[in-house]
């Protein structure tokens, strides 16, 4: 996987979410109390320097190749981006990608001759690991919300099952997930919205 820093994302570039990231981000955010979420958003809006973060994105590589070709017209075109990782925190706002100078945006792209499937497998592994890292650092009132979406995603791919098994030492289960946080199995089901 190649990485390159994106210096600026144009205001009229389209931003979307990788489907796996979108699902995990949604369940991640539902795990916070509304008061906590609104307070932390207010704090970070007032002081963007507190919200330093690194966001990983992908773009349509064919579109980038076309834009890099010599043109007769001097009209600039924008590249559309998809959010992949670095967003699993309560203060992430996709508009910050266009406005925050403290942000580091990294574009991920396939290495030469890498198949689309191999690149997508790498992306899914990155998303899973970023999500698990964020879960282990989170202060959530409804941590159990994350288990069900995580289980669905892990079970959707042999490659993700393998990564999860290698990382956690066990297949995904309510008991194993609760144990990861030093809790009993009931914790997963009681701490769900």
C-alpha positions in Angstrom: 0.0 0.0 0.0 1.4 3.4 -1.0 0.9 6.4 1.2 1.1 10.1 0.2 0.2 13.2 2.2 -2.7 15.3 0.9 -1.9 18.9 1.4 -5.4 20.2 0.7 -8.8 18.9 -0.1 -10.8 21.3 -2.2 -14.0 22.7 -0.8 -16.0 21.2 -3.7 -14.4 17.8 -3.7 -16.8 15.0 -2.9 -16.2 13.2 0.4 -17.8 9.8 1.1 -17.1 6.9 3.4 -15.7 3.4 2.7 -18.8 1.2 3.4 -17.0 -0.8 6.2 -15.8 2.4 7.8 -19.3 3.9 7.6 -20.9 1.0 9.4 -18.3 0.8 12.2 -18.2 4.6 12.6 -22.0 4.6 13.1 -22.0 2.0 15.8 -18.9 3.6 17.4 -20.7 6.9 17.7 -23.9 5.4 19.1 -21.9 4.1 22.0 -21.4 7.6 23.5 -23.8 9.4 25.8 -25.3 12.4 24.0 -24.1 14.8 26.7 -20.5 13.6 26.3 -20.6 13.8 22.5 -22.1 17.3 22.5 -19.6 18.6 25.1 -16.6 17.2 23.3 -17.7 18.5 19.9 -18.1 22.0 21.4 -14.7 21.8 23.1 -13.0 20.8 19.8 -14.9 23.3 17.7 -13.5 26.1 19.9 -10.0 24.8 19.8 -9.0 23.0 16.6 -5.5 22.5 17.9 -6.8 20.0 20.3 -8.2 17.8 17.5 -4.9 16.9 15.8 -5.5 13.7 14.0 -4.4 11.6 11.0 -7.1 10.6 8.6 -6.6 7.9 5.9 -8.4 8.4 2.5 -8.5 6.8 -0.9 -9.4 8.3 -4.2 -10.3 7.1 -7.6 -6.9 6.4 -9.1 -8.2 6.5 -12.7 -9.5 10.0 -12.1 -6.1 11.0 -10.7 -4.3 9.6 -13.8 -6.6 11.6 -16.0 -6.0 14.8 -14.0 -2.3 14.3 -14.2 -2.3 14.2 -18.0 -1.2 17.4 -19.8 -4.2 19.6 -20.6 -4.9 22.4 -22.9 -7.5 23.8 -20.5 -6.2 25.5 -17.4 -9.4 24.6 -15.5 -8.8 22.7 -12.3 -10.7 19.6 -11.5 -11.1 18.1 -8.0 -10.4 14.6 -6.9 -13.1 12.8 -4.9 -12.1 11.1 -1.7 -13.4 8.3 0.5 -12.7 8.2 4.3 -11.1 4.9 5.3 -9.6 5.2 8.8 -8.5 7.6 11.5 -12.1 8.7 12.1 -13.1 6.5 15.1 -13.3 9.3 17.7 -16.1 11.4 19.0 -14.7 14.7 17.7 -14.3 13.6 14.1 -16.2 15.7 11.6 -15.7 15.2 7.9 -15.9 18.9 7.3 -12.6 19.2 9.3 -10.9 17.6 6.3 -11.4 20.9 4.4 -10.8 23.4 7.2 -8.4 22.1 9.8 -4.7 22.9 9.2 -3.7 20.6 12.1 -5.0 17.6 10.2 -2.7 15.2 8.5 -4.6 13.5 5.6 -2.9 10.5 4.0 -4.0 9.0 0.7 -3.6 5.3 0.4 -3.2 3.7 -3.0 -2.3 0.3 -4.4 1.3 -0.5 -5.0 2.2 -1.2 -8.6 0.6 -4.3 -10.1 -1.5 -4.8 -6.9 -4.9 -6.3 -7.7 -8.0 -4.4 -6.7 -9.0 -7.3 -4.3 -5.6 -7.4 -2.6 -5.8 -3.6 -2.1 -9.3 -3.8 -0.7 -8.2 -6.7 1.7 -5.4 -4.4 3.0 -7.9 -1.5 3.4 -10.3 -3.8 5.4 -7.5 -4.9 7.6 -6.4 -1.3 8.3 -10.0 -0.3 9.1 -10.5 -3.3 11.5 -7.2 -2.6 13.3 -7.9 1.1 13.5 -11.4 0.4 14.9 -10.1 -2.0 17.5 -7.3 0.4 18.5 -10.0 3.1 19.0 -12.2 0.8 21.0 -9.4 0.0 23.4 -8.9 3.7 24.0 -12.5 4.8 24.2 -14.6 6.0 27.1 -18.0 4.7 26.1 -21.2 4.3 28.0 -22.6 1.7 25.5 -19.5 -0.2 24.4 -21.6 -3.3 23.6 -23.1 -1.5 20.6 -19.8 -2.1 18.8 -19.7 -5.9 19.2 -22.6 -6.7 16.9 -21.5 -4.6 13.9 -17.9 -5.8 14.4 -19.0 -9.4 14.5 -21.0 -9.0 11.2 -18.0 -7.4 9.5 -15.5 -9.9 10.7 -17.7 -12.8 9.7 -18.2 -11.3 6.2 -14.7 -12.1 5.1 -12.3 -15.0 5.6 -9.4 -12.6 5.4 -10.9 -10.4 8.2 -11.7 -13.5 10.3 -8.0 -14.5 9.9 -6.7 -11.0 10.9 -9.1 -11.0 13.9 -8.1 -14.5 15.0 -4.4 -13.6 14.6 -4.8 -10.4 16.6 -7.1 -11.6 19.4 -6.2 -15.3 19.6 -9.8 -16.3 19.4 -12.8 -16.2 17.0 -15.1 -13.3 17.7 -17.7 -14.0 20.3 -19.6 -12.0 23.0 -17.5 -13.7 25.7 -14.2 -13.0 24.0 -15.2 -9.3 23.2 -16.2 -8.7 26.9 -13.0 -10.4 28.0 -10.9 -8.0 25.8 -12.2 -5.2 28.0 -11.9 -7.2 31.3 -15.6 -7.7 31.6 -18.1 -10.6 31.8 -20.1 -11.7 28.8 -23.3 -10.0 30.0 -21.5 -6.7 29.6 -21.8 -6.9 25.8 -25.6 -7.2 26.0 -26.2 -4.9 28.9 -24.2 -2.0 27.5 -26.1 -1.7 24.3 -28.4 1.1 23.2 
